[in-house]
Amino acid sequence: MENTADTEKTARADIVLNDPESIKFRRNSNTMVILGLGVILFAFWTIIKLLAQFVLKFEIVDDSIFEEFGVLGLMVFMITLVVVLAFEVLLRLFVGLRAIRDGMGKKVSKAYLVFAVFLIIDSLLSVLLMIDSSINAETDFLENYISLFMELSSFIVTVELFIAALSVRRYRAKKAGRGD
C-alpha cells in the first residue's frame, strides 16, 4: 500500500513540474492510457473480423483441407481456431487494461510488457504473412489489404505502447532513486 501511495504522490507532484523529463513522463503516461484502449479495441476487431468472415461466408478453410480431414478434422480446426483467438483477445485485454492502469500511476507488474512483446511478434508475423499472400495473390485483394492495414495498425499501436511504458517506468525508477 505504501508503494502505491508513493507512486500516486509522485505522479501528483510531477504535475507541477514543467521540466522536459516531467512533460515527457506525463505525455507518455497519457499515451499509455490511450494506446491501452487501442489494444483493447483491436481485441474486439479480432472478434468482429471472425464474425464477419462467418456472416459474409468468406472461405476460412480451403475445401481441400475439408476433403482431406473430414468433418472431425474441420471441427478440431475450428475449435483450435476459437481457442487461439480467445487467447489472443484475453491477452490484448490484459495488456490494454494493465497499460491503462500503469499510465494512470497505479502499480502493476511488468508481466504485461512481456505479453506486449508477444503481441508485437504475433502482429509482425501476421503482417509478413499477409504481405506474402498478397504478393502470391492467394487471397482477395480488398480483404487482404484491409486486414493488412488493421494488423499493421495493431502492430504500431502495440510498439508505441511498449516504448511509452518503458519510458514511464524509467522515469519512475529515476525519481525513486533506483535507476538512471
Secondary structure, DSSP 4 states (H G I P E B T S, - for coil): -HHHHHHHHHHHHHTT--SHHHHHHHHHHHHHHHHHHHHHHHHHHHHHHHHHHHHTT---S-HHHHHHHHHHHHHHHHHHHHHHHHHHHHHHHHHHHHHHHHHTT----THHHHHHHHHHHHHHHHHHHHHHHHHTT-S-HHHHHHHHHHHHHHHHHHHHHHHHHHHHHHHHHHHTTS--
